[in-house]
């Protein structure tokens, strides 16, 4: 049976139809007769509750379903009788794809600090905080492309590795294949970059502006949207060594056109978030 996403089942439920959901267990509780399993598949911040009648399933199967385990459930989607959810799945079949040791799995039903989550970066996307951030980032990226596409601008891919310092600050991350412990030198005693991969000094880009300006003088209106890198020695909470930057370049624009575009773009993205990110 085709898999259904939890977001779809919650937003547009098809009551009394058989569905299949797959995801990771957030919590499990119950009694001697029934087990309530909350699973999440990443499509929404909300879980869906699976109700398993223990007479239909072996005790070994139920005991293997712990927080963090990956499972698939086929069952009847019904209106929930309990508080906290609108629908639930009455399990008919359960398959465990991957078990999880409850004694070592670090994500439990409690709040975790961001400092703690940094230590388990491979699991933190499963938390509500990081899951919501990633889904919002996706929506914002989609909104950015949608905004410029509707206005007839062209998306330009600019180099990540470059030999030009677009902003002249000189704070760039160097890219090289040279052995830093045995740097080749020329007759003047300087590093001989002719023996490097590109034959000249190269770095990670700080901006796609230069290439964007060239494209705008041919295509009229373009935008860049990609990773940029800053090597400033400024280790403050607001400093980012790597971030994605949006840079529109439009031929024949003046300062007023630029301000109008920036205002329209900001309003569009905020409205997109309000319209599409409330339930993620």
C-alpha positions as MATLAB code, in Angstrom:
seq = 'XXXXXXXXXXXXXXXXXXXXXXXXXXXXXXXXXXXXXXXXXXXXXXXXXXXXXXXXXXXXXXXXXXXXXXXXXXXXXXXXXXXXXXXXXXXXXXXXXXXXXXXXXXXXXXXXXXXXXXXXXXXXXXXXXXXXXXXXXXXXXXXXXXXXXXXXXXXXXXXXXXXXXXXXXXXXXXXXXXXXXXXXXXXXXXXXXXXXXXXXXXXXXXXXXXXXXXXXXXXXXXXXXXXXXXXXXXXXXXXXXXXXXXXXXXXXXXXXXXXXXXXXXXXXXXXXXXXXXXXX';
ca = [
       0.000    0.000    0.000;
       1.186    3.503   -0.828;
       2.649    5.365    2.105;
       0.762    8.385    3.446;
       2.538   11.346    5.006;
       1.442   12.322    8.494;
       0.975   15.942    7.447;
      -1.561   14.865    4.816;
      -3.465   12.636    7.227;
      -3.799   15.438    9.760;
      -4.657   18.239    7.321;
      -6.905   16.281    4.952;
      -7.946   13.104    6.792;
      -9.714   10.278    4.961;
     -11.651    8.804    7.869;
     -12.311    5.042    7.942;
      -9.828    4.299    5.181;
      -6.815    2.011    5.451;
      -3.529    3.910    5.424;
       0.168    3.152    5.788;
       2.469    5.450    7.744;
       6.191    5.126    8.340;
       8.345    7.057   10.751;
      10.268    7.183   14.005;
       8.780    6.550   17.424;
       8.592    9.605   19.657;
       6.836    8.010   22.633;
       5.083    4.810   23.644;
       2.680    4.287   26.533;
      -0.185    1.993   27.366;
      -1.503   -0.761   29.601;
      -2.003   -4.520   29.473;
      -4.637   -4.254   26.731;
      -3.484   -1.506   24.392;
      -0.361    0.401   23.422;
      -0.314    4.012   22.213;
       2.597    4.786   19.908;
       3.324    8.327   18.712;
       5.336    8.397   15.487;
       6.701   11.247   13.386;
       7.854   11.102    9.756;
       9.341   14.590    9.447;
       6.532   16.004    7.302;
       5.082   17.966   10.218;
       5.886   18.999   13.763;
       2.858   16.937   14.791;
       2.933   13.202   15.511;
       0.221   10.705   14.731;
      -0.951    8.257   17.356;
      -1.031    4.563   16.566;
      -3.324    2.424   18.703;
      -2.166   -1.192   18.918;
      -4.470   -3.838   20.420;
      -2.005   -6.093   22.232;
      -4.070   -9.202   21.449;
      -3.177   -8.761   17.764;
       0.584   -8.405   18.181;
       3.294  -10.429   19.872;
       4.840   -9.151   23.068;
       8.301   -9.328   21.492;
       7.204   -7.024   18.667;
       5.658   -4.486   21.032;
       8.676   -4.544   23.341;
      10.991   -3.825   20.408;
       9.113   -0.594   19.687;
      10.932    1.991   21.772;
      11.654    5.707   21.441;
      13.767    6.249   18.322;
      12.805    3.014   16.585;
      11.817    3.138   12.900;
       8.504    1.446   12.146;
       5.822    1.105    9.504;
       2.142    0.803   10.388;
      -0.858   -0.143    8.280;
      -4.259    0.416    9.804;
      -7.579    2.203    9.823;
      -7.566    5.994   10.121;
     -10.285    7.000   12.576;
     -11.367   10.028   14.539;
      -9.451   10.075   17.806;
     -11.379    9.610   21.033;
      -8.577   11.094   23.122;
      -7.407   14.645   23.614;
      -4.412   16.068   21.815;
      -5.011   14.701   18.319;
      -7.803   14.777   15.763;
      -7.140   11.396   14.143;
      -5.340    8.190   14.984;
      -4.454    4.904   13.315;
      -5.866    1.627   14.581;
      -3.001   -0.719   13.806;
      -3.592   -3.847   11.730;
       0.029   -4.511   10.753;
       3.260   -3.261   12.317;
       6.751   -3.714   10.905;
       9.897   -2.690   12.764;
      12.587   -1.445   10.376;
      15.140   -0.556   13.016;
      15.260   -0.965   16.781;
      16.724    1.532   19.212;
      18.324    0.896   22.590;
      16.275    2.935   25.107;
      19.215    3.021   27.508;
      21.547    4.820   25.102;
      19.212    6.783   22.798;
      19.818   10.402   23.864;
      16.503   11.981   22.781;
      13.800   11.446   25.348;
      10.433   13.007   26.139;
      11.862   16.139   27.742;
      13.446   19.420   26.771;
      17.044   19.407   25.538;
      19.352   22.415   25.516;
      20.867   23.612   22.251;
      24.302   22.999   23.733;
      23.411   19.346   24.311;
      21.979   19.003   20.796;
      25.256   20.266   19.321;
      26.862   17.130   20.720;
      24.422   14.884   18.835;
      24.215   16.717   15.510;
      23.269   13.485   13.720;
      20.021   13.251   15.722;
      19.013   16.847   16.357;
      16.919   17.146   13.140;
      14.482   14.775   14.877;
      13.719   17.380   17.553;
      10.801   19.769   17.161;
      13.113   22.795   17.183;
      15.478   21.714   14.432;
      12.773   19.946   12.438;
      10.748   23.163   12.329;
      13.829   25.207   11.407;
      14.668   22.921    8.492;
      11.103   22.907    7.180;
      10.928   26.704    7.423;
      14.294   27.054    5.661;
      12.939   24.906    2.839;
       9.867   27.101    2.551;
      11.913   30.292    2.583;
      14.214   28.983   -0.160;
      11.160   28.060   -2.225;
       9.619   31.490   -1.618;
      12.834   33.233   -2.683;
      12.969   31.385   -5.988;
       9.243   31.823   -6.523;
       9.392   35.582   -5.939;
      12.176   36.240   -8.421;
      10.823   33.756  -10.965;
       7.435   35.490  -11.000;
       9.184   38.806  -11.625;
      11.078   37.372  -14.604;
      14.527   37.294  -12.990;
      17.000   34.518  -13.767;
      18.756   32.393  -11.164;
      22.523   32.497  -11.722;
      24.935   29.953  -10.217;
      28.141   31.753   -9.281;
      31.476   30.078   -8.389;
      32.079   28.913   -4.834;
      35.832   28.699   -5.452;
      37.201   31.922   -6.898;
      40.375   33.946   -7.337;
      38.588   37.290   -6.923;
      37.844   39.110   -3.683;
      34.497   40.609   -4.600;
      34.324   43.013   -1.672;
      38.018   43.769   -1.203;
      38.080   42.896    2.499;
      40.713   40.187    2.146;
      39.094   38.036    4.837;
      38.675   34.882    2.782;
      39.201   31.166    3.372;
      42.074   29.959    1.195;
      41.577   26.876   -0.983;
      44.746   24.977   -1.893;
      46.151   21.547   -2.636;
      49.655   22.539   -1.546;
      51.297   20.807    1.398;
      51.142   23.506    4.083;
      54.115   21.980    5.891;
      56.264   21.987    2.730;
      55.150   25.000    0.716;
      56.986   25.422   -2.600;
      58.745   28.779   -2.933;
      59.773   30.793   -6.006;
      62.998   32.717   -6.508;
      61.614   35.670   -4.549;
      60.880   33.451   -1.575;
      57.104   33.666   -1.962;
      54.704   30.750   -2.224;
      54.837   29.339   -5.745;
      51.127   29.080   -6.595;
      51.985   27.896  -10.092;
      52.334   24.471   -8.503;
      48.885   24.680   -6.924;
      45.804   23.088   -8.493;
      44.525   26.297  -10.117;
      47.957   27.840  -10.691;
      47.047   30.936   -8.673;
      45.750   31.849   -5.175;
      42.093   30.813   -4.787;
      39.568   31.132   -1.963;
      35.972   30.437   -1.009;
      33.711   33.176   -2.316;
      32.486   36.032   -0.144;
      29.926   37.136   -2.729;
      28.531   36.265   -6.141;
      28.126   39.942   -6.968;
      30.807   40.261   -9.659;
      29.493   37.365  -11.750;
      25.941   38.544  -11.069;
      26.649   42.004  -12.427;
      28.032   40.521  -15.639;
      24.927   38.358  -16.097;
      22.592   41.277  -15.390;
      24.197   43.240  -18.223;
      23.094   40.481  -20.588;
      19.888   39.088  -19.103;
      18.490   42.269  -17.575;
      17.558   40.965  -14.142;
      19.183   38.124  -12.227;
      19.661   36.934   -8.668;
      22.209   34.755   -6.919;
      21.352   32.542   -3.981;
      24.122   30.352   -2.641;
      26.736   29.786    0.056;
      29.228   32.522    0.906;
      32.095   32.477    3.394;
      33.636   35.129    5.635;
      36.902   34.553    7.500;
      36.768   37.634    9.722;
      38.230   37.074   13.168;
      34.985   37.987   14.899;
      33.804   35.146   17.080;
      30.578   36.727   18.279;
      27.133   35.056   18.424;
      26.183   37.090   15.337;
      29.163   36.169   13.203;
      28.709   33.458   10.581;
      31.645   31.933    8.779;
      29.259   30.348    6.247;
      25.835   31.538    5.169;
      23.612   31.732    2.106;
      23.248   35.158    0.511;
      20.679   36.554   -1.925;
      21.992   39.146   -4.369;
      19.709   40.521   -7.089;
      21.377   42.510   -9.849;
      19.175   44.433  -12.262;
      20.205   46.569  -15.208;
      19.018   50.193  -15.236;
      17.879   50.152  -11.578;
      18.372   53.219   -9.405;
      18.374   53.436   -5.595;
      14.598   53.837   -5.436;
      14.089   50.729   -7.567;
      16.420   48.833   -5.242;
      14.522   49.933   -2.139;
      11.167   49.015   -3.686;
      12.465   45.574   -4.660;
      13.881   44.929   -1.177;
      10.621   45.969    0.496;
       8.478   43.870   -1.837;
      10.781   40.876   -1.390;
      10.725   41.088    2.410;
       6.938   41.375    2.535;
       6.567   38.430    0.157;
       8.768   36.132    2.252;
       7.092   37.096    5.534;
       3.654   36.511    4.046;
       4.786   33.180    2.626;
       5.905   32.073    6.084;
       2.571   33.118    7.618;
       0.621   31.293    4.897;
       2.654   28.078    4.690;
       4.649   27.542    7.878;
       2.038   27.662   10.645;
       1.462   23.893   10.743;
       4.984   22.620   10.019;
];
